[in-house]
């Protein structure tokens, strides 16, 4: 049997679940009723669900060192239909309290990208890739 090639949940270890939940809600995202105030928050997305969980608890569960924070070589991307949408998303993230890591710019490969961080330093890429058209629901199917 092969390992399923799917991602169902992305969990971000955060210093303060309530603060992080408020940040994502300020972006217009709605927390699931299955969230537990102050302990864990879940958000539906077009792709995997997003989970916000206390960093110390997540590190304990994963038998990992919680002191390793900041950029860890991972970004989470939101792809959109146009460069103008990247500009709009970038402004929305900053208005919600996000931190600019790299302002929107034309990428050398022909796309348009920006990078922002949430209150815990998790880096998100906001991208328009003209070579990856999005499905009608906003999901991505990579070309063959």
ROTI-935606 format. One record per residue (C-alpha): residue number from 0; residue in three letters; x negated, y negated, z. Coordinates in nm, 4 decimals. Layout:
# ROTI-935606
i_aa_px_py_pz
NUM_ALA_X_Y_Z $
...
//
This chain:
# ROTI-935606
i_aa_px_py_pz
0_UNK_0.0000_0.0000_0.0000 $
1_UNK_-0.1317_-0.3484_-0.0870 $
2_UNK_-0.1294_-0.6481_0.1436 $
3_UNK_0.1682_-0.8712_0.0470 $
4_UNK_0.0499_-1.1816_-0.1414 $
5_UNK_0.2666_-1.4328_0.0381 $
6_UNK_0.2337_-1.6984_0.3057 $
7_UNK_0.5376_-1.7292_0.5285 $
8_UNK_0.4226_-1.9678_0.8042 $
9_UNK_0.1382_-2.2177_0.8398 $
10_UNK_0.0757_-2.2973_1.2080 $
11_UNK_-0.1129_-2.6090_1.3100 $
12_UNK_-0.2663_-2.6186_1.6569 $
13_UNK_-0.1804_-2.9598_1.8022 $
14_UNK_-0.2716_-3.1492_2.1187 $
15_UNK_0.0845_-3.2641_2.1884 $
16_UNK_0.3732_-3.0771_2.0251 $
17_UNK_0.6277_-3.3533_2.0956 $
18_UNK_0.4043_-3.6232_1.9416 $
19_UNK_0.3313_-3.4103_1.6346 $
20_UNK_0.6980_-3.3201_1.5933 $
21_UNK_0.7872_-3.6904_1.6051 $
22_UNK_0.5243_-3.7617_1.3375 $
23_UNK_0.6636_-3.5055_1.0931 $
24_UNK_1.0195_-3.6170_1.1702 $
25_UNK_0.9080_-3.9733_1.0864 $
26_UNK_0.8215_-3.8371_0.7409 $
27_UNK_1.1872_-3.7348_0.7100 $
28_UNK_1.1379_-3.3664_0.7892 $
29_UNK_1.3955_-3.1930_1.0097 $
30_UNK_1.2867_-2.9554_1.2825 $
31_UNK_1.4598_-2.6177_1.2916 $
32_UNK_1.7056_-2.5376_1.5696 $
33_UNK_1.4665_-2.2535_1.6569 $
34_UNK_1.2139_-2.5113_1.7814 $
35_UNK_1.1534_-2.5278_2.1563 $
36_UNK_1.1139_-2.8880_2.2751 $
37_UNK_0.7566_-2.9578_2.3815 $
38_UNK_0.6402_-2.6011_2.3109 $
39_UNK_0.6748_-2.5262_1.9394 $
40_UNK_0.8346_-2.6941_1.6402 $
41_UNK_0.9273_-2.5331_1.3094 $
42_UNK_1.0017_-2.7068_0.9796 $
43_UNK_1.1422_-2.5513_0.6622 $
44_UNK_0.9500_-2.6366_0.3478 $
45_UNK_0.9890_-2.5250_-0.0125 $
46_UNK_0.6978_-2.2899_0.0536 $
47_UNK_0.6050_-2.1403_0.3881 $
48_UNK_0.7513_-2.2746_0.7103 $
49_UNK_0.5361_-2.5207_0.9040 $
50_UNK_0.4849_-2.4512_1.2728 $
51_UNK_0.3395_-2.6912_1.5303 $
52_UNK_0.2059_-2.5133_1.8381 $
53_UNK_-0.0122_-2.6244_2.1279 $
54_UNK_-0.3805_-2.5949_2.0361 $
55_UNK_-0.4755_-2.4273_2.3644 $
56_UNK_-0.1952_-2.1723_2.3278 $
57_UNK_-0.2791_-2.1019_1.9642 $
58_UNK_-0.6476_-2.0602_2.0473 $
59_UNK_-0.5582_-1.8211_2.3301 $
60_UNK_-0.3306_-1.6165_2.1025 $
61_UNK_-0.5980_-1.6007_1.8311 $
62_UNK_-0.8844_-1.5342_2.0757 $
63_UNK_-1.0570_-1.8458_1.9440 $
64_UNK_-1.2367_-2.1513_2.0804 $
65_UNK_-0.9981_-2.4494_2.0992 $
66_UNK_-1.2862_-2.6990_2.1064 $
67_UNK_-1.3372_-2.6644_1.7304 $
68_UNK_-1.1069_-2.9360_1.6047 $
69_UNK_-1.1019_-3.1731_1.3114 $
70_UNK_-1.1803_-3.0766_0.9551 $
71_UNK_-1.2350_-2.7043_0.9302 $
72_UNK_-1.2664_-2.6658_0.5548 $
73_UNK_-0.8902_-2.6300_0.5022 $
74_UNK_-0.6360_-2.8658_0.3529 $
75_UNK_-0.2637_-2.8241_0.3039 $
76_UNK_-0.1349_-2.9632_-0.0245 $
77_UNK_0.1901_-3.1206_-0.1337 $
78_UNK_0.2061_-3.1310_-0.5127 $
79_UNK_0.4434_-3.3776_-0.6760 $
80_UNK_0.5562_-3.4655_-1.0273 $
81_UNK_0.3648_-3.7911_-1.0825 $
82_UNK_0.0857_-4.0215_-0.9715 $
83_UNK_0.3496_-4.2717_-0.8597 $
84_UNK_0.4891_-4.0081_-0.6222 $
85_UNK_0.1413_-3.9567_-0.4764 $
86_UNK_0.1208_-4.3326_-0.4124 $
87_UNK_0.4650_-4.3273_-0.2475 $
88_UNK_0.3829_-4.0219_-0.0310 $
89_UNK_0.0539_-4.1783_0.0747 $
90_UNK_0.2343_-4.4952_0.1893 $
91_UNK_0.4952_-4.2871_0.3760 $
92_UNK_0.2270_-4.0895_0.5610 $
93_UNK_0.0503_-4.4081_0.6662 $
94_UNK_0.3791_-4.5691_0.7761 $
95_UNK_0.4548_-4.2635_0.9912 $
96_UNK_0.1192_-4.2989_1.1675 $
97_UNK_-0.1005_-4.0770_0.9525 $
98_UNK_-0.4637_-4.1610_0.8855 $
99_UNK_-0.6042_-4.2247_0.5407 $
100_UNK_-0.8917_-3.9938_0.4575 $
101_UNK_-0.9120_-4.0874_0.0878 $
102_UNK_-0.6887_-4.3365_-0.0922 $
103_UNK_-0.5104_-4.2232_-0.4104 $
104_UNK_-0.7467_-4.1864_-0.7030 $
105_UNK_-0.7636_-4.0267_-1.0463 $
106_UNK_-0.9425_-3.6942_-1.0061 $
107_UNK_-1.2230_-3.5936_-1.2431 $
108_UNK_-1.0236_-3.2848_-1.3485 $
109_UNK_-0.7319_-3.4967_-1.4759 $
110_UNK_-0.5005_-3.5067_-1.1753 $
111_UNK_-0.4308_-3.7712_-0.9135 $
112_UNK_-0.5030_-3.7103_-0.5451 $
113_UNK_-0.5083_-3.8637_-0.1989 $
114_UNK_-0.5943_-3.7220_0.1427 $
115_UNK_-0.4260_-3.8057_0.4730 $
116_UNK_-0.4482_-3.6640_0.8244 $
117_UNK_-0.1758_-3.6069_1.0804 $
118_UNK_-0.2225_-3.7181_1.4456 $
119_UNK_-0.4332_-3.4088_1.5200 $
120_UNK_-0.6633_-3.4531_1.2216 $
121_UNK_-0.5093_-3.1820_1.0023 $
122_UNK_-0.5886_-3.2923_0.6489 $
123_UNK_-0.3197_-3.2886_0.3811 $
124_UNK_-0.3808_-3.3343_0.0104 $
125_UNK_-0.1170_-3.5269_-0.1830 $
126_UNK_-0.1574_-3.4299_-0.5457 $
127_UNK_-0.0233_-3.4573_-0.8961 $
128_UNK_-0.1638_-3.1873_-1.1218 $
129_UNK_-0.0407_-3.2346_-1.4796 $
130_UNK_-0.1493_-2.8780_-1.5600 $
131_UNK_0.0779_-2.7243_-1.2946 $
132_UNK_0.4402_-2.8160_-1.3659 $
133_UNK_0.6616_-2.7690_-1.0621 $
134_UNK_0.9756_-2.5579_-1.0552 $
135_UNK_1.3116_-2.7338_-1.0182 $
136_UNK_1.3046_-2.6738_-0.6410 $
137_UNK_0.9575_-2.8286_-0.6113 $
138_UNK_0.7801_-2.4965_-0.5652 $
139_UNK_0.4742_-2.4019_-0.7642 $
140_UNK_0.4199_-2.1042_-0.9898 $
141_UNK_0.0618_-2.0922_-1.1103 $
142_UNK_0.0223_-2.0606_-1.4877 $
143_UNK_-0.0944_-1.7256_-1.6286 $
//
